[in-house]
Amino acid sequence: MIKRLLNDSNQNVIIVSLKLLKNLSKGLRKNFSSAVRSIVSIVLIKFREKKTQLLDEVTSCLDGMLFSVSIE
């Protein structure tokens, strides 16, 4: 479901889904690592956007994802 929301054309939907993803990864930590690995490529593609609010939320989401995934 989150993958579908991240590919939406509405910027507000994307921002809310990034916040949801960040909070899930912070809350579930290691139990959410498999989902984060499959979604991180979609989140990285969002760096192509030119809107600053969206870019700020993408960086915040990636910081939150670090709680779930080890660097290995």
VENHUSUL-V428192 format. One line per field, one symbol per residue. ss: DSSP state (@ for helix, = for strand, . for the rest). phi: phi as a letter, one per 40 degrees, with the letter a starting at -180 (. if undefined). psi: psi as a letter, one per 40 degrees, with the letter a starting at -180 (. if undefined). A space follows every 10 residues. Layout:
ss = ???
phi = ???
psi = ???
This chain:
ss = .@@@@@.... @@@@@@@@@@ @@@@@@@@@@ @@@@@@@@@@ @@@@@@@@.. .@@@@@@@@@ @@@@@..... ..
phi = .ccccccccc cccccccccc ccccccccfc cbcccccccc cccccccccb cccccccccc ccccccccbc cd
psi = ddddddeieh dddddddddd ddddddddbd eedddddedd dddddeeeie hddddddddd ddddddddhi e.
